[in-house]
Amino acid sequence: MREAHKPSRVTSSIGGGIVLSEPELSDRFKAALLELKAEPHSATRRENTPDILRSIVEGHNANRVVVANLPTEIRAMVSGALKGRSVQFLEDLPSKDVLRACAAAEVGVTWAEFAIAEDGAIVEVAHDDMVRLAASLPIVHVVLLPAGRLVRDVGEAMTVVGEILRASGPVKRPTVTFISGPSRTGDIELRLLYGVHGPHSLHVILLEWYEGR
């Protein structure tokens, strides 16, 4: 008889929601990302994470990068990894300059609260428009995601989202966005086109070493 499913638990940093995770979910998530034409990257150690990020940016021949909603420790790492390029942390900009910066950027780097293993969807929680602009306007989107924050399916994801929204209160309720691969649309000739209404490339860096926020 198959043993009952007993996932380990990781507490979400927003609202105390519980994100269920287990080892095989990571492989399932990576496979789902590939089916969506997104690119997964495994950062097994803190030391090799900057190299992965740098290689992604260099691979797209990009120089202008915007960054939003990262934990302090990760923000410092990203800054060091992309030294020598034009990197703007949106939290440091006047609000009137955010849209212009995102529209001019080639790469947007953001943080994911958790993700869904079954279908490869990334879940971003935003308390303002900066995160959504950084994730949608640049042609390349890079998501940083702690590898332990995976739920199995949409049902489990909605449970976590519900807890996040209930804990936030009506005044500071965040926007929760599900991102499934790069932007794509079909034309009248039934061709699937990428990057028409958003990024044409999505990279997800799974931080296997990170257990913070």
N, C-alpha and C positions, 0 to 999 in steps of 0.2 A: 504494500500500500504506500502511495506517495505521501511524504510528510506534509503537514499543513504548512502553508506559507507563513513564514515568520520573519518579516523584514526588520532590519535595524531602523532606528528612528533618529532623525536629525531635526532640531527645532528651527523653524524659519525665523529669520531675524526681524520680520515685520509681523506684529500681531500674535506672535507665539504659535503660529500654525505649525502643524507637524508634517514634515516631508518624509515619506517612506522611501527607503532605498535598500538595495541589496546588490551584490557584485554583478550578477548577470544582467541587471538593468542597464549597466553602462554599455555592454556590447550590443544590446538591443537598440539602445538610443543611437549609437554610432551608425548602426546599419540603417536605421530610419532616416538619419541625416543624409546619408549617401543616396538613398532613394529620392530624397527631395532635392538633390543636386547641391546640397550644402557640404562643407568640408569639416570633419571633426579632427581635432588635434589633442593629443594626450600630453599634459605637462605633469610628469611623474614627480618632479622635484622643483623646488622653488628656483634653483639655480638655472634650470634650462627653460623656464618660462619666458624670460626676456628674449632668448634666442628664437623661440617659436613665434612670438609676436613680431619681432624684427623681420623674420623671414617672410611672413605673410605680407607685411607692408612692402618689403623690397620686391616680392614676387609680383605685386601689382604696379611697380614703378611709381609708388605714391610718395608724396612729400608733405601734403597738407592733411593733418589728422585732428579730429575733434574727439574729446573724451568726456564722458558724463557718468555720474552716479557710481563711482568706484569707492570701495573702502580705502581708508587712508594708506594702509600698507600696500595695497595693489596699485593705488595711484602713484606712489613713489616709484614702484617698480616699472610701471609703464613709462613714466617720465625718463627714467634712466635708459630704458630699452630703446626709446625713440629719440635719444639725444642727437642733435644735429638736424632734425627735421622741424617743420613748423607744426607744433603741437599746442592746441588750445584746450584748456580745461574749462568747460562751459560754466561751471560754478564760479569761476573767477572773472567772468565777463559781465559787463552791464547787460541787463535783459534785452535792451534794444539792439545789441550786437550779436546775439545768439543765432538768429535766423541767418544773417549774412555769413557768419562763420561756418555754419553747417552746410549752406548752399555751396560754399567755395571749397569745402573739404572733399578729399577723395576717399578717406577712410573714417568711419565712425566706430569708436570703441565704447561699449556699454557693458553693464552688469546684468546678469539674469538672476532672478530670485530662485527659480527652480525650473525644471523641464520635465516633459512627458516622454517616457521611454518608448511607448508603443508607437507613437506617430512622429517623434522627433521635434515636437513643438517646444519653443523657448517661451518662458513666461517672464515678462518684464513688469515690474511694478514702479510706476512713475508718479511722483507727487507734483510735477510741473511738466511743461512742454519740452524742457531741454533734452530729456532722455529720448522722447519720441522723435524729435528732430534729428538727434545724433544717429538714431537707428534707421531713419527712413530717407534722409536726403543724400548722404554720401553714396557713391556708387558701390563701395565695399563696406560691409558691416562685420565687425569682429565682436563676438560675445564672449565674455569671461564667465565661466560657470563652475562652482565647486562640484566636483564629481559625485559627491555624496547626496546632492539635492535632486534626486530623481524620483518621480512618482511613476506608477505603472501605467495609468490610463487617464482619460479625461475625467472620469468619475472621481478618482482620487484627487486630481488637480482642482476640481471645482470645490471639493471639501476644504482644501487649503486656501483657495481664493476666498471662500466664504468667511473663513476665520480671519483672514487678513482684513477684509472689508469691515467685518463687525468690530474688530479691535481698533480700527482707525477712527471711528466716529464719523458723524455726518459732515462735519466742518472740513476735516482734512482727509477726506476719502480719496485714495489714489486711483489712478487709471491703470487697469491691468490689461496687458496686451499679449496675445498669443501669436508668436511668429513661427511660421512653418516654411522654412527654406527661403531662398531669394525670391524677389518679386517676379511674378510670372503671369502672363495673360495669353489667351488664345485669340488669333485674328480670324477674319471671315473665311480664310482658306484652311482653318483648323491647324495652323502652325502654332506651337507653343513658343512664346517670346519671353525672354528674361530681361529684367531691369527696366521695364517700361514705366512702372509706377513706383519704383523704389530701387533698392540695391540689387545689382545683378549678381553679386557674390556674397555668400554668408559663410563665415568661418566661426566655429565654436571651439574655444580652448577649454578643455576639461581640466580643472585644477585639482589633481588627485591629492595634493599635499595640503590644501587649504581647508581649514575648518572654522574660520572666523565668520564675520557677518555675511 
